[in-house]
Amino acid sequence: MTSPITFSGLASGIDTQAMVDALVSIARAPIERLEDKKSDYNTQMSLLSSLSSKLSTLRSTIRTMDTQAELLSYSTQSSDTSKLAVTASTSANPGTYQVIVSSLCATERTYSDPFAAKDQTGLVGTGMLTIQVGSSGPVQVSIDDTVDTLEDVARKINDSGAEVSASVIYDGSQYRLLVTGNDTGAANAISFTEDATLALSLDDAANQAQAATDAEILMDGFTITSSSNRISGLIPGVTLDLKAPSAGQPVTITVDLDLDATEAKINKLVTDYNEVATFLHNQFAFSGEARTDTLMGDPAARAIKSRLQSVVTAAVSALQEPYNALTQIGVKSNRDGTLSLDSSALKSAMVDDLDAVCDLLTYTDDDDQTDNDGVAVRLERAIRLMLQDPDGLLDAREDGLGDRIAGIDDQIAALERNLDSYEESLRRQFLAMEEMLSSMQSQSDFLARQTFGTSK
C-alpha cells in the first residue's frame, strides 16, 4: 500500500487540503443520494416486516374461530361444585343432566408390619419381594437384612421401576413401610409376594389400608365406572371432575351457549383486523408531500389493503339475506378502513339465527379455487397467500427490496473506489502545482539575487 500524498500549500499560499476535501465532498453527492435511497428501502423492509407480523396475528386469531365448533362457546354450571365440577369444549351441546357421584377412584395403599427403627439392620428379614401392578410384569426386589434397613427397602422399591412409591412413616411409637400405587383404578391393583424369611407382611390382606378402585357415577339410570376422577366423553364435549361422593343426591349439570364469549371472539377479530387497517392507513396518509420512508407507493401494501377491504365488505355469495354480509350483524367498515362492531346488533342477530351468523363467518364449500366461503374463511385464505414463503405477496416484495439494496451496495462500493482514485488524482495535481510554484519561486529568488548583486 502506497503512502498517502501530503502537501502543505506553502508555495501557493492556498489551502489546498481544504480544496481537495471540498471537491471530494461534491463528488460524494451521488453516493449520499444512494445511501439515502438505501435507508428508505431498509425502512420499507422494516415496515413490511411489521405488516407481516400484524397479519400473522390476525391470521392466528381467525384460525381459532373459522369453524362453527370453534366460534361457538359454552358456559357450564354445577349445582354442587364441591361434589362435581364441569367444563365444556367447543364440541359440546346445550343440555341439562343429573349425575350422582357414588364413589371416587383411588390408588392402593398398603402398610408393612411395624418396626422399632427405620435405620437399623436385622429387622426386615432376607429374601425376594415381588411386586405386580395390574397386568404389568412382576418386579422383584432383593432384600438382605444384614445390610438393609427399612429406609433401604423403601429406596430399593422406588428404584425398582415398579409403578409404586414407597416411604417410611412413623405412627408415634413405631415405623412402617408404606407402598402406594402411582395410578388410580381397579386395573392398577397391587399384589405382593414375599419369601418366607421376609418380615414385611405387605402380602397380609389385613395391612391393605386402601384398595385400588374405580370411580363410579350414576346418570339416567346407567352406572358408569372410570379409572380416573376426570371423566370425558360421557357427555359430548363435557368433562366431569369428580370431587366427592354426593351421598345419593343428584348434582345438576347445565351446559348453555355462551353468546358473550362468541361475541368476544368476533370482537377480537375486529380488533386485530383494525391493527392491520390502521397501520396501512397511516402508511398511505398524505401530509402534503410524497414520502419515501413509508409504504405510500408500495404496490404490495396497496394490494393487501385492497384485498382485505374487499373480503370484509363483500357479501357471501353462497348465503342468503338477511345474514350474508358483516354489516348485517353489526360489523361496519369505516372511512379509514377499520371496522366497528355494534354489540347490540350482533347480539340481536345471534338470538335471531345463530346458525346463519356462524355461516356468515365459517361457511365453506371446501374448494380453495372458489370465493363462496364465509368471511373468516376467505380472510384466512387471503392472508395465508400474502404470507406464504416463498412466492407470497410480502415475500416477493421483500425479496425485491433486498435485491435493490444489494444493487445499491454494489454501486456505492464502485463509486467509493472511483472516489478514492479521484481524491488521489487531485492530490497529485495539487502537489505538482505546489512543486512547480515552488520551483518558480526559487528561480525568481535566484534572479533577484543576481540582479541586485550586479547593480552593486
C-alpha positions in Angstrom: 0.0 0.0 0.0 1.4 3.4 -1.0 1.7 6.2 1.5 -0.9 8.9 1.1 0.3 12.0 -0.7 0.5 15.1 1.6 1.3 18.7 0.9 1.2 22.0 2.8 0.3 24.6 0.2 3.0 26.8 1.5 4.3 27.7 -2.0 1.0 28.9 -3.3 -0.5 30.2 -0.1 -3.7 28.3 -1.0 -5.3 25.8 1.5 -5.0 23.0 -1.0 -6.2 20.4 1.6 -9.5 22.2 2.0 -9.9 22.5 -1.7 -9.4 18.7 -2.1 -11.8 18.0 0.6 -14.4 20.3 -0.9 -14.0 18.7 -4.4 -14.2 15.2 -2.9 -17.3 16.2 -0.9 -19.0 17.4 -4.1 -18.1 14.2 -5.9 -19.5 12.2 -3.0 -23.1 13.6 -3.6 -24.1 10.6 -5.8 -23.0 8.2 -3.0 -25.0 10.1 -0.4 -28.1 10.0 -2.7 -27.7 6.2 -3.0 -27.2 5.9 0.8 -30.5 7.9 1.4 -32.3 5.6 -1.1 -30.8 2.5 0.7 -32.0 3.9 4.0 -35.5 4.4 2.6 -35.5 0.8 1.3 -34.4 -0.5 4.7 -37.2 1.5 6.4 -39.7 0.0 3.9 -38.3 -3.5 4.7 -38.9 -2.9 8.4 -42.4 -1.6 7.8 -43.2 -4.7 5.6 -41.9 -6.9 8.5 -44.3 -5.1 10.9 -47.1 -5.5 8.5 -46.3 -9.2 8.2 -46.3 -9.6 12.0 -49.7 -7.9 12.3 -51.2 -10.1 9.5 -49.8 -13.2 11.3 -51.5 -12.1 14.5 -54.8 -11.6 12.6 -54.5 -14.9 10.9 -53.8 -16.7 14.2 -57.0 -15.2 15.7 -59.0 -16.2 12.6 -57.8 -19.8 12.8 -59.3 -20.1 16.4 -62.8 -19.3 15.1 -63.1 -20.3 11.4 -65.3 -23.3 12.1 -68.6 -23.2 13.9 -67.3 -25.5 16.6 -64.5 -23.0 17.3 -66.7 -19.9 17.0 -69.4 -21.1 19.5 -68.6 -21.2 23.2 -70.5 -22.8 26.0 -70.9 -22.0 29.7 -71.3 -24.7 32.3 -72.8 -24.8 35.8 -72.8 -27.4 38.5 -75.3 -27.3 41.4 -72.6 -28.5 43.8 -69.0 -27.9 42.8 -67.8 -29.4 46.0 -69.0 -32.8 44.6 -68.7 -32.3 40.8 -67.1 -29.7 38.7 -67.7 -29.4 34.9 -66.1 -27.8 31.9 -67.2 -27.8 28.2 -65.3 -27.6 25.0 -66.4 -26.2 21.6 -67.9 -29.5 20.7 -70.4 -29.5 23.5 -74.2 -29.3 23.1 -76.6 -27.4 25.3 -78.4 -29.6 27.9 -79.2 -30.4 31.5 -78.0 -33.6 33.2 -78.4 -35.2 36.6 -75.4 -37.1 38.0 -75.0 -39.0 41.2 -71.4 -39.4 42.4 -71.3 -42.8 44.0 -67.6 -43.1 44.7 -64.2 -41.7 43.7 -61.4 -43.7 42.3 -58.4 -44.4 44.5 -54.8 -45.7 44.4 -53.9 -48.7 46.5 -52.1 -48.1 49.9 -50.5 -51.0 51.8 -48.5 -50.9 55.0 -45.9 -53.3 56.4 -45.9 -54.6 59.9 -44.4 -52.2 62.5 -40.7 -52.0 63.3 -38.8 -50.4 66.2 -36.4 -48.5 64.0 -36.2 -47.2 60.4 -32.4 -47.2 60.2 -31.4 -50.4 61.9 -30.4 -53.7 60.1 -31.5 -57.2 61.1 -35.2 -56.3 61.3 -36.9 -56.7 57.9 -35.7 -60.2 57.0 -33.9 -61.5 54.0 -35.4 -62.7 50.7 -37.2 -61.6 47.5 -40.1 -59.2 47.4 -42.2 -59.4 44.2 -44.5 -56.5 43.3 -47.0 -56.7 40.5 -49.2 -53.8 39.5 -52.3 -54.7 37.4 -51.4 -56.7 34.3 -47.9 -55.4 34.1 -45.0 -57.8 34.6 -43.8 -58.6 38.1 -40.9 -56.6 39.6 -38.5 -58.3 42.1 -36.7 -56.5 44.9 -33.8 -58.3 46.7 -33.6 -57.6 50.4 -30.8 -58.6 52.8 -31.4 -57.5 56.4 -27.7 -57.8 57.3 -27.2 -54.6 55.3 -30.7 -53.3 54.6 -32.7 -51.1 56.9 -36.4 -50.2 56.5 -35.3 -47.0 54.7 -33.1 -49.1 52.4 -36.1 -51.2 51.5 -38.1 -48.1 50.6 -35.3 -46.8 48.4 -34.9 -50.2 46.6 -38.6 -50.3 45.8 -38.5 -46.8 44.4 -35.5 -47.7 42.3 -37.1 -50.9 41.0 -39.2 -49.5 38.2 -42.4 -50.8 39.7 -45.4 -48.3 39.3 -45.4 -47.6 43.1 -44.0 -45.2 45.6 -42.5 -46.3 48.9 -41.9 -44.3 52.1 -41.3 -44.8 55.8 -43.9 -43.4 58.2 -43.8 -43.0 62.0 -47.0 -43.6 63.9 -45.8 -42.1 67.1 -44.1 -45.2 68.5 -43.1 -47.4 65.6 -42.1 -47.3 61.9 -43.9 -48.8 59.0 -43.2 -49.1 55.2 -46.0 -47.5 53.1 -46.3 -48.6 49.5 -48.7 -46.6 47.3 -49.7 -47.2 43.7 -48.9 -44.5 41.2 -52.1 -44.8 39.3 -55.8 -44.9 40.3 -58.4 -47.5 39.3 -59.1 -51.2 39.9 -56.9 -52.1 36.9 -53.9 -50.9 38.9 -54.4 -53.1 42.0 -51.1 -54.2 43.6 -50.1 -57.8 44.6 -47.1 -58.6 46.8 -45.3 -61.9 47.2 -42.7 -62.3 50.0 -40.2 -65.1 50.6 -40.9 -66.9 53.8 -37.9 -65.2 55.6 -39.1 -61.7 54.8 -40.8 -59.9 57.7 -42.6 -57.0 55.9 -46.0 -58.7 55.7 -47.0 -56.5 52.7 -48.8 -59.6 51.4 -51.0 -59.7 54.5 -54.5 -58.6 53.4 -55.0 -57.0 56.9 -52.3 -54.5 56.0 -54.1 -53.1 52.9 -55.4 -49.7 54.0 -57.0 -48.7 50.6 -57.7 -50.9 47.6 -57.3 -49.6 44.1 -60.8 -48.7 43.0 -62.6 -47.1 40.1 -64.8 -44.0 40.3 -68.5 -44.7 39.9 -71.3 -42.4 38.9 -75.0 -42.8 38.1 -76.6 -40.9 35.2 -80.0 -41.5 33.7 -80.1 -44.9 35.4 -76.8 -46.0 34.0 -73.8 -46.8 36.1 -70.5 -45.6 34.7 -67.1 -46.5 36.1 -63.8 -44.8 35.4 -60.2 -45.3 36.5 -59.9 -41.5 36.7 -61.8 -38.9 38.7 -61.8 -36.9 35.4 -64.4 -38.3 33.0 -64.5 -37.2 29.4 -66.7 -38.4 26.5 -69.7 -39.5 28.6 -71.4 -36.2 27.6 -70.2 -34.9 24.3 -67.7 -32.0 24.7 -68.1 -32.1 28.5 -65.5 -33.0 31.1 -66.6 -34.1 34.6 -64.2 -33.6 37.6 -65.4 -35.7 40.5 -64.6 -34.1 43.9 -66.5 -36.1 46.5 -69.4 -38.7 46.7 -72.8 -37.0 46.6 -74.4 -39.3 49.1 -77.1 -40.4 46.7 -78.1 -36.9 45.9 -78.0 -35.9 42.2 -75.8 -33.0 41.0 -77.4 -30.9 38.3 -75.1 -30.1 35.3 -76.2 -27.3 32.9 -74.5 -26.6 29.6 -75.6 -23.4 27.8 -74.5 -21.4 24.8 -72.3 -18.5 25.8 -73.1 -15.7 23.4 -70.9 -13.3 25.3 -67.9 -15.5 24.6 -68.8 -15.8 20.9 -69.1 -12.0 20.7 -65.7 -11.7 22.4 -64.2 -13.8 19.6 -65.7 -11.7 16.9 -64.6 -8.6 18.7 -61.0 -10.0 18.9 -61.2 -10.5 15.1 -62.3 -6.9 14.6 -59.6 -5.6 16.9 -56.8 -7.5 15.2 -58.1 -6.5 11.8 -58.1 -2.9 12.9 -54.4 -3.2 13.9 -53.6 -4.0 10.2 -56.1 -1.5 8.8 -54.8 1.4 11.0 -51.2 0.5 10.1 -51.9 0.6 6.4 -54.0 3.8 6.7 -51.1 5.6 8.4 -48.7 4.4 5.6 -50.9 5.9 2.9 -51.8 9.1 4.7 -50.8 12.2 2.6 -49.3 15.1 4.5 -48.6 17.5 1.6 -45.6 15.7 0.1 -44.7 12.2 -1.1 -42.6 10.3 1.4 -40.2 7.5 0.6 -39.8 6.3 4.2 -43.3 4.9 4.3 -45.2 2.3 2.2 -47.2 5.0 0.5 -46.2 3.9 -3.0 -45.6 0.2 -2.2 -47.6 -1.9 -4.6 -47.7 -4.9 -2.3 -49.1 -2.8 0.6 -51.7 -1.3 -1.6 -52.7 -4.8 -3.0 -53.0 -6.1 0.6 -55.2 -3.2 1.7 -57.5 -3.6 -1.3 -57.8 -7.3 -0.8 -58.6 -7.1 2.9 -61.2 -4.5 2.3 -62.9 -6.5 -0.5 -63.2 -9.5 1.8 -64.8 -7.7 4.7 -67.2 -5.6 2.6 -68.4 -8.2 0.1 -71.4 -10.4 0.7 -71.0 -14.1 0.9 -72.5 -15.3 -2.4 -73.4 -18.7 -1.2 -75.6 -17.4 1.6 -79.0 -15.7 1.6 -80.1 -12.5 3.3 -80.6 -11.3 6.0 -77.2 -12.6 7.2 -74.8 -12.7 4.2 -72.7 -9.6 4.9 -70.9 -8.3 8.0 -72.9 -5.1 8.0 -76.0 -7.2 8.8 -74.6 -8.4 12.1 -73.3 -5.0 13.2 -69.8 -5.0 11.8 -69.3 -1.9 9.6 -66.4 -0.6 7.6 -65.2 3.0 8.4 -63.7 5.5 6.1 -60.1 4.8 7.3 -60.5 1.1 6.5 -61.1 0.0 10.1 -64.1 -2.0 11.3 -66.6 -1.1 14.1 -68.7 -3.6 16.0 -72.3 -2.8 17.2 -72.7 -5.2 20.1 -76.4 -4.9 20.3 -76.9 -5.6 16.6 -74.6 -8.6 16.9 -76.4 -10.0 19.9 -79.8 -9.5 18.1 -78.6 -11.4 15.1 -77.2 -14.3 17.2 -80.5 -14.6 19.1 -82.5 -14.4 15.8 -80.4 -17.0 13.8 -77.2 -18.2 15.4 -76.5 -20.7 12.7 -76.8 -18.1 10.0 -74.3 -15.8 11.9 -71.9 -18.7 12.2 -72.2 -19.5 8.5 -71.5 -15.9 7.6 -68.1 -16.3 9.2 -67.3 -20.0 8.8 -69.2 -21.5 5.8 -67.0 -23.3 3.3 -67.5 -25.3 0.2 -64.1 -26.9 0.7 -62.8 -25.5 -2.6 -60.0 -23.0 -2.4 -60.5 -22.2 -6.0 -63.8 -20.6 -5.4 -64.7 -17.5 -3.3 -68.0 -18.6 -1.9 -66.8 -19.1 1.7 -67.6 -17.2 4.8 -65.8 -14.0 5.7 -63.4 -15.6 8.3 -62.5 -18.5 5.9 -61.8 -16.1 3.0 -59.9 -13.7 5.2 -57.7 -16.5 6.5 -57.0 -17.8 2.9 -56.2 -14.3 1.6 -53.7 -13.7 4.4 -52.2 -17.1 4.0 -51.4 -16.3 0.4 -50.0 -13.0 1.4 -47.7 -14.5 3.9 -46.7 -17.8 2.2 -43.0 -18.4 1.8 -41.8 -18.5 -0.9 -43.7 -16.6 -3.6 -46.2 -14.9 -1.2 -47.0 -11.2 -1.9 -44.9 -9.9 1.0 -42.1 -12.4 0.5 -41.8 -11.4 -3.2 -41.8 -7.7 -2.3 -39.2 -8.1 0.5 -37.0 -10.1 -1.9 -37.3 -7.3 -4.5 -36.3 -4.6 -2.0 -33.4 -6.9 -0.8 -32.2 -7.1 -4.4 -32.4 -3.3 -4.7 -30.4 -2.8 -1.5 -27.8 -5.3 -2.7 -27.5 -3.4 -6.0 -27.1 -0.1 -4.2 -24.3 -1.6 -2.1 -22.5 -2.6 -5.3 -23.0 0.8 -6.8 -21.7 2.5 -3.6 -18.7 0.2 -3.5 -17.8 1.1 -7.1 -18.3 4.8 -6.5 -16.2 4.7 -3.4 -13.4 3.1 -5.4 -13.7 5.8 -8.1 -13.8 8.5 -5.4 -10.6 7.2 -3.8 -8.9 7.3 -7.3 -10.3 10.8 -7.8 -9.0 12.1 -4.5 -5.6 10.6 -5.1 -5.6 12.3 -8.6 -6.5 15.7 -7.1 -3.7 15.3 -4.5 -1.2 14.6 -7.2 -2.3 17.5 -9.3 -2.1 20.0 -6.4 1.2 18.5 -5.4 2.5 19.0 -8.9 1.2 22.6 -8.8 2.9 23.3 -5.5 6.2 21.8 -6.8 6.0 23.9 -9.9 5.2 27.1 -7.9 8.0 26.3 -5.5 10.4 25.9 -8.4 9.3 29.1 -10.0 9.7 30.9 -6.6 13.2 29.6 -6.3 14.1 30.8 -9.8 12.6 34.2 -9.0 14.6 34.4 -5.8 17.8 33.4 -7.7 17.3 36.0 -10.5 16.5 38.7 -7.9 19.8 38.0 -6.1 21.7 38.0 -9.4 20.1 41.4 -10.3 20.8 43.0 -7.0 24.3 41.7 -7.0 25.2 43.2 -10.4 23.9 46.6 -9.6 26.3 46.8 -6.7 
